[in-house]
Amino acid sequence: MADLDRVLVLAGGMSPEHEVSVRSGRRVAESLRRLGVEVQTADIDAALLDRLRTDPPQAVFPVLHGASGEDGATAEVLQLSGVPYVGAPPSSCRIAFAKPTAKALVAQHGVPVPRGVTLPKSAFHDLGAPALLERVVARLGLPLFVKPDQGGSAFGATPVDSVESLSAAMVSCFAYGDRAVIEERIEGTEIAVGVLDLGEGPFDLPPVEIVPDGGVYDYAARYTPGRTEFFSPARLPEETSRAAAEAALTAHRVLGLRDYSRTDLIVDGAGRVRFLEVNVAPGLTETSTFPLAVEAAELDFSRVCRDLAFNAFNRGRAD
């Protein structure tokens, strides 16, 4: 690792997940410095391209969540700048960031998914919201879950238990995007499975069971210490854990992801695992599930960050 001594951590961005990104970036930077790596931090702004040109780092570790961070834009910019970086290539980011597309591709490879529909805001305006929502409930039943087709950290995501609450959920969803994913809500155990590739191929990390105080894993439950109880490894039968691991590895491979990812799953009362969505730049804060999984795997988080940056550096040297 002696050759790796200068890494740029990108964090912040303009999405609603800005603060989470800053916290994730701070933790990655501190972890790399702990192992003697010189680290600089930066946001996505007008000075970035000049900085990459005049003082290119050996590798970039983007920790940007939401639009521009996970939709492939940052990866495209880094490729245009000729700078190696941690994370998936642009095309894979775009596919994974579009939740309905990722869901459809994963389902084609045998991973069960919740039934659902994806509708643009314009459809409710053109066809009439009450009539359209009535058709949705007739098709999918209740309860439901509504979320934007892009983005994370539960922004615009709402559980729905009645026809009356569905309309309000749609309004909340459209505040964060122009397309809504409406799915049947599976009652069960929510888990997150990380996938890591340190150079010898992707492998699954122990599943993390998520038990939020109040039952809903919203933004506050995700990032407020004490609001959610985590169990890692999850309290699941071995067979169910294997199915969850295979679902996460399938998503990682099918979507063409690289270095690391996190797949969100739900396990119903019968032990059946269903895919919800995948994250190409999972949160790395003190309350995020990916670092918890790294710890459960008895890996050192600092060394994992360094190895990911080093592998990106090596890719750059090989190009």
Secondary structure, DSSP 8 states (H G I E B T S, - for coil): -TT--EEEEEE--SSTTHHHHHHHHHHHHHHHHHTT-EEEEE-SSTTHHHHHHHS--SEEEEE--STTTTSSHHHHHHHHTT--BSS--HHHHHHHHSHHHHHHHHHHTT-----EEEEEHHHHHHHTHHHHHHHHHHHH-SSEEEEESS--TTTT-EEE-SHHHHHHHHHHHHTS-SEEEEEE---EEEEEEEEE-SSS--EE---EEEEETTS---HHHHHSTTSEEEESS-S--HHHHHHHHHHHHHHHHHTT--SEEEEEEEEETT--EEEEEEESS---STT-HHHHHHHHTT--HHHHHHHHHHHHHHHHHH-
